[in-house]
Each structure stands twice: as C-alpha cells, then as structure tokens.
Amino acid sequence: MEFRRKLIAAAAMALLVGSAGPAHAVTAQEMDHARAIAAQWYLRWSNNGSDYLDELKPASMSELESKLKAKEKENIKAFKSVAQPSDYASWDKAKLVEYWSSTFFASEGLNEQGRGARSRVKRDVEALSIAAPEATDPAPAAAPATPETPSAASQAPDPAIPSASEIIDETTTADSIQGADLLPEETTSKSSGSSSTWIYVVALIALIGVVVWLVIFASRTMQSQSGDDSDRDPRRDSDRKSRDPRPAPEADPVDDSVDDRVYAAAPATSGEKTLREKFVRTLASKDEEIRQLHREINDLRDECMRLGEENGRLTSDLTMAQREAESLRGRLRAASAVASAASSSPTVDLTAAPRRKSRTDAEPRVRKEGESRQREIYLGRVNSKGIFVRADRRPVEGKSVYVLSTSDGCTGSYRVLQSTPAIDMALDNPEYYLGGGCVAPDLTDTAEADGIRTVSAGTAIFEDGCWRMLRKAKIAYD
C-alpha cells in the first residue's frame, strides 16, 4: 500500500510538471560519482586480491585514486583511456545507468575480468539520486493561463514527496482553475481553443509516457529488492567470501539488456562448473585409489611381518634339530662304544689272591681282548652346559668327582669316584657336585648317607677339547 501511494503521488507530480521538460538531468558531479563507482568495481574485478575496495564509497574519481594501491593504479590506466562522452548533460538517469553498466564496458582495451563488474555497477548507479534541473520558462505557444497557474508550474518541486491526498487535492484545484480560465477563451476565440487542444494532447501523451516509465522503473526496483532479500543468505555469503574475496556477480531481476548477455563474462560459467564437477569427481576417485593402495600396503606389511616371524621360528627349529641330531650322533657313537666294550669278555687273573674291596680302592681295570688297555680320566663336576669342568690323569683332592674309563679317547663311561675326600665332598653339597652328572630318587637326601654307589654308569663324549655329558649316571646312597 505504501508503494502504491508513492506511485500515485509520483504520477500526480508528473502531471503537474510534465509540460516543463524532462524530470531529471545529469550534472558533472553526478557523472563523476557514477564514473568513480564504475572504476571501483572494475578494479575490484580485475584484481581478486583487492578486497580493500569493498569498504570504499568514493564520491569522485579523485577520492578513489587517492586510496588506490600500486596494482590498482596500474589497472586504472586502461579504465581512464576510454574517452568520456561530452553530451551527458542531456542524459536522464536511465541513460546514465545504461552507459556505465553496458556501453562503457563494451569499449576496447579493458580487462576481461573487469568486464564482469557490469551488474554491480548497474545496481550502484541506479541507487544514485539525480538532482532535478532548474525550471525553464513555458513555451510562447503555450495556452494562456491565469497568473497563478504559470507561477505554480515554474516553481521547483519539493524534494520531499507529499502525501497522496494533498497531491490529488492540489491537482483537482489546478484543473478547476484551468477550466474556469479556458472557458471564456473558448467562447471568444475558436482558433485559440484549437491550438490549446493540440498542446494538451501532446502534453497528455508525454505524461502518459512518463507514467509508464515510472511504473516500469518502480516494478523493476521492487523485483530487484525482493530478489536480493529472498536470495541473500548471510551464512552462504560469508562462506563464499571466505573462499573467494572477489564479490560474486548479481543477476539482473529483469533480463531486458542485450548488452549484458553479449558481453557477460561472469567468473562461474557453465563450462567452468562442468570442469569443476569433473575435477571433483576425478579427485574423489583418486582419493579412493590412494586409500585402496594404503590398505594393500598395510596388508603386505602384515604379511611380511608374519613371514618374518615364521622364518625366525623355522630357523630356531632348524637350529634345535641340528643340535638334537648332533647329540644323537654323539649318543650313537657312545652307545656303539659301550656295546662294543660289553660284547668283549673280560680276562681276570684267577691266580691272584682275593682281597676285600675298600671304599678307597678305584674300580678294577679291565683288559679287553683284541683292544688296547682302557685309560682312566678323573673328571670334575658337570656345569649347567653339560660339560665336565676339568679332566686330570690323577685324582685331585677337592676337585675330582668322577672317574671315566675310555679306550679310544673319544667316548667313555663314568662313575662316582670312590675316594673318601670325593665322597665326603659330594655328600656335603650333592646338588652342586652331583646334580649336573647324576640322577637319584632323592638327590639331596644325604642326612644318614656315608657312601655313594653307582647303579648305572653315565656316558660322556670328547668334543671341542672337552668332555661333554651325554647320559647321566644313576646313583644311590649307602
């Protein structure tokens, strides 16, 4: 309703001053202001990094140029190279908007990116207020009127638009006064009435055109405002501004400008959108390929770790198998030697007088038929690695624990040395001296024992310069 009242008021004012000439004219100051606006947005679109221009509101070219940086001072040379028209004094606001938003940007030598600022320039120039020109004297051929009518028509219109009721009342009063003054003249002079009729017809046609233009302009303005208010989303604008400091072009609400369609060079064209979408799809596919490769790499790494663990386990098993094979070979050699010794019948001197064995006597030496005489080697205790810590040709008190019989020097069988010092030493600490080379039902139960009897001899082999235990001897306490 408010807009309709303003429209009626504007139409009434146009009826009052329609015969006086055009409603507005462009002054030099207004032309310079519009040129500054066009230069500001041309420079902004030419350089994407000139976001400081968004905060400026220059009223003249000199004010704008005083705030420009080096890059914009270089870019404005192409803008200033376009000659300014000299007939702008006869322009109205529509002609001014058309020139700066369309005709100017069709000039040669301008930056292609800067041409995209046409829509923003058009909107800002349309927002300018064009001052009314000074009233001119009525034409000599105008119809005679009372003194009050010319004076009312020649006065400059008040910038503040009055209310609709005041304008309608004023228009009705003026029509009644003109009708009262013209009636006598029509009765007295037919020729003057005919001339005045043609003048009023011409004035009426001009007024109709002005009213139509006002209606079209108001409709465009309303559509532009409603479109800006409905389409503007502060969060979307802030996101777009954070991504691209250059302001996005605004589409005209009414597509009636052929020049805009011909010279449009907006940054986001349909081709660029297609390329952007294709790029996004390609990037997504590449990301998926990279993720797939990462998964394959992780799988291969896990497989390598598993194979490494399996290799280590197999290597350990192989080492243990080699050790067991070596031990079995040694046991086989020792068993062969023992079997060979057992198969031979011993030779005993029956002529010798029998005598009682004592605990201090060593085991009787046995001579085997067809073989050399066995040797006796006195061994120390067996350590944790299964090796006899020492080997002597004669018993050493406090050191010798076992006596080993061998015929080839490579394998032999051993028993606990039957000597008082060795027996006492072993009984005092059986786990230390006997644990490595003997087994017993209760090895540490020596409280009431005073002797050690070898139930089954142990087996030893000579390798790497030392005697190694293959099979422990079985003992019992007496």
VEXVEX-863086 format. One record per residue (C-alpha): x, y, z; residue in one letter. Coordinates in steps of 0.2 Angstrom, whole numbers, plus 2048, in hexadecimal, padded with zeros to 3 digits. Example, Ala and Ser with C-alpha at 12.3 -4.5 7.8 and 13.67 -1.06 7.14 Angstrom:
# residues 2
83E7EA827A8447FB824S
# end
This chain:
# residues 478
800800800M80E80C804E8168097F3F80580C7EAR80381C7F3R8148227EEK81181D7DCL8008277DCI80A8367E3A8178347D6A80B8337C8A8018437CEA81284C7D0M8168477BEA80584E7B8L80985F7C0L81A8617B9V8198567AAG81986479DS82886D7A5A83586079DG83E8507A3P83D84B7B5A85084B7B9H86084F7B1A8728497B4V87F8557BCT8928557BBA8938507CDQ8868427CBE89083C7BBM8A083C7C5D8988327D3H8918257C7A8A28247BFR8AA8217D0A89E8137D4I8A280A7C3A8B580C7C6A8B38057D7Q8AB7F57D2W8B57F37C2Y8C57F37CCL8BD7E77D9R8B97DB7CBW8CA7DD7C2S8D47D87D2N8CD7CA7DDN8D87D07EBG8D17E27ECS8C47DE7FAD8C87EF802Y8BE7F77F4L8AE7EF7FCD8AF7FB80AE8B180B800L8A28177FBK8AB8247F0P8A18337EAA8AD8387DDS8BB8317D2M8C883C7DCS8C28347EDE8C38237E6L8D58257DEE8DB82C7EES8D881B7F7K8DE80F7E9L8ED8047EBK8FA8017DEA8F27F37D5K8E17FC7D3E8EB80C7CEK8F28027C0E8E17FA7BBN8D780B7BBI8E28117ACK8D78067A1A8C780C7A9F8CC81F7A7K8D181C794S8BF81A78FV8B982C78AA8AB833794Q89C83978AP89984B789S88684B788D882844799Y87A85579EA86A850793S86983E79BW85C8387A7D86082B7B5K85B81D7A9A86882279CK8758247AAL8728137B0V87280B79FE88381479AY88D80E7AAW8857FD7ABS8867F8799S88C80478CT89C808796F8A17F6798F8A07F3786A8AF7FE783S8BF7F777DE8CF7F5788G8C67F1798L8CA7E27A3N8BF7D279FE8BD7CE7B1Q8B97E17B5G8AA7DF7A8R8A17D47B4G89E7E37C0A88F7E97B5R8817E27C0S8897EA7D0R88C7FB7C7V87A7FB7C1K8737F87D2R87D8057DAD87A8127CDV86880F7CDE8688137E0A86F8257DDL8648347DFS86483F7D0I85F8517D4A85185A7CBA8568677BEP85187A7BFE84087D7B8A83F8857A7T8328937A1D82388C799P82388C786A81B89B77DP80E891774A80888A785A7F588D789A7F289D792P7EF89A7A5A7EB8A47B4T7FA8AB7BDP7F989E7CBE7FB88F7BFT80C8947B7P8138997C8S80E8887CFA81587E7C0A8268887C0S82A8857D2Q8368777D6A82F8677DDP8318647EFD83E8557F1P83384E7FFA8248457F7I81384B7FEP80683F803S7F98387F6A7EA8427FDS7F38537FCE7F984F7EAI7E884A7E4I7E08597ECD7ED8657E5E7EA85D7D4T7D785F7D5T7D98717D9T7E58747CBA7D986C7BFD7CA8767C5S7D48867C3I7DA8827B2Q7C887D7ADG7C188E7B3A7CE8987AAD7CD88E799L7BA88F798L7B98A2793P7C78A0787E7BF89177EE7AF89C77CT7B88AB776T7C58A376BS7C3892762K7D589375BS7DD89576CS7D3886773G7D887B764S7EA87F767S7E987C77AS7E186B776T7F086576CW7FC86B77AI7F2861787Y7F185277CV80485277AV80785578CA7FB847791L80583B786I81584178EA80D83E79FL80782D79BI818828795G82082F7A5V8138257B0V8178157A6V8298187A9W82781B7BBL81C80B7BDV8298007B4I8378087BEF82E8057CEA82A7F37CAS83C7EF7C6R8417F77D6T8357ED7E0M83A7DD7D7Q84C7E17DAS84A7E47ECQ83F7D57EFS84B7CA7E6G85A7D07F0D8517CE800D84B7BC7FDS85B7B67F5D8677BD801R86D7B080ED8797B881AP8827A781ER8837A380CR88A7B4808D8977B3816S89C7A1810D89E7A77FER8A87B7804K8B47AC80ES8B77A17FFR8B87B07F2D8BB7C27F7P8B57C87E7R8A27CC7E8P8967C17DEA88D7C87D0P87A7CC7D2E86E7C87C5A8627D57BFD8507D27C4P8497D67B3V8537CF7A4D8507DD798D8627E3794S8697DB784V87A7E3788D87B7D9799D8787C9790R8857CD782V8937D378DY88F7C879CA8A07C17A3A89B7BA7B4A8A87B07BDP89D7A17C0A89879C7AET89078C7AAS8A07857A2G8A97897B2E89C7807BDK89D7717B2T8B07717B4L8AF7737C6R8A27657C8E8AE75A7BDK8BD75F7C8F8B375B7D8V8AE74A7D1R8C07467CBT8C774B7DCL8BA7407E5A8BF7317DBS8D27357DEK8CF7367F0D8C67257F0E8D571D7E6E8E17247F3I8D771D801R8D770C7F8Q8EA70D7F6L8EC711808H8E270280DR8EC6F7801E8FC6FE808I8F66FA81AN8F16E8815D9026E580DL90B6EC81CR9016E0827D9056D281CE9186D681CC9176D782FM90E6C6830R91B6BE824L9296C682EG9236BE83EE9206AD835E9326AE82EN9396B183FG92F6A3846R935697839L94769D83BT94569984ES93E68884AD94C68483EL95968984BT95167E858M94F67084CA962672847Q96667185AR95B66285DE96365984EA97465D854E970657865S96864785EL978644854R982646863G97763A86DR97862E85FL98A62E85FR98A62C872A97E61E871A988615863S99761686EA98E61087EV986601874A9975FD86DS99F5FD87EA9915F3885A9925E6877S9A45E287CS9A75D688AS9B35DC898P9C35D289DT9C55D08AFV9D55CA8B8D9CE5BC8C2L9DF5B88CAT9DF5C88D4A9D95C68E6A9C85CE8E9P9C85DD8F4R9BA5E88FBR9B55F78F2K9B76078FBS9AE6188F8R9BF61F8F4T9C36138E6D9BF6198D4A9B560E8C8E9BF5FF8C1P9C66028B1R9C05F68A3V9CA5F0895R9C05EC885K9C55DF879E9CC5E6868G9CB5F886FE9D8604878S9D660688AR9C9612891Q9CF623898R9C762C8A7E9C463E8A7I9BF6478B7Y9B26548B4L9AB6638BEG9996688C0R98D66B8B1V98767D8AEN9776838A8S97C681896K97F66E898G992670898I99E6688A4F9A86778ACV9B966E8ACR9C165E8A7A9D16588AFD9DC6488AER9DD6468C1R9CF64A8CEP9D065B8D5V9CA65D8E7E9BC6698E8G9B966A8D5K9B76598CES9A66518CFV9A56448C1Y9B06378B9V9AE6348A7L9B362489ES9B762688BT9C061B87ES9C062786FD9C1638878G9B163D86FC9A363587AT9A262D88AG99862989AS99A6318AAY99662D8BDR9976368CDV9A96368D4L9AA62A8E3Q9B66348EDS9B263B8FFT9B664D8FAP9AB64C8EBA99D6438F4I99D64F903D99D65E8F7M98F6588ECA9846548FCL987665903D98066E8F3N9786618E8P96E66D8DDE97E6768D9Y98A6688D6Y97E65A8D0L96E6638C9G9766668B8G97C6548B5G9716498BFC95F6448C3V95863C8D3A94763A8DBP94B6488E7D95B6508E2L95C65C8F1T95764F8FFD96964C906T96564E918A96963B91DE97463790EA98663390FD98962B8FEG98462D8ECI98161E8E0R9806208CDT9726168C8V97461A8B5S9836228ADA9816328A4G987635892T99264488CA99A64987CI9A9653878F9A666286CE9AD673869D9BB670876G9B066B884C9A665C88BW99365F889R986655893M97A64B888L971640894R9706438A7K9766358B3A96962D8BFK96F62D8D1I9696288E2A96E62C8F4Y97561F900D
# end
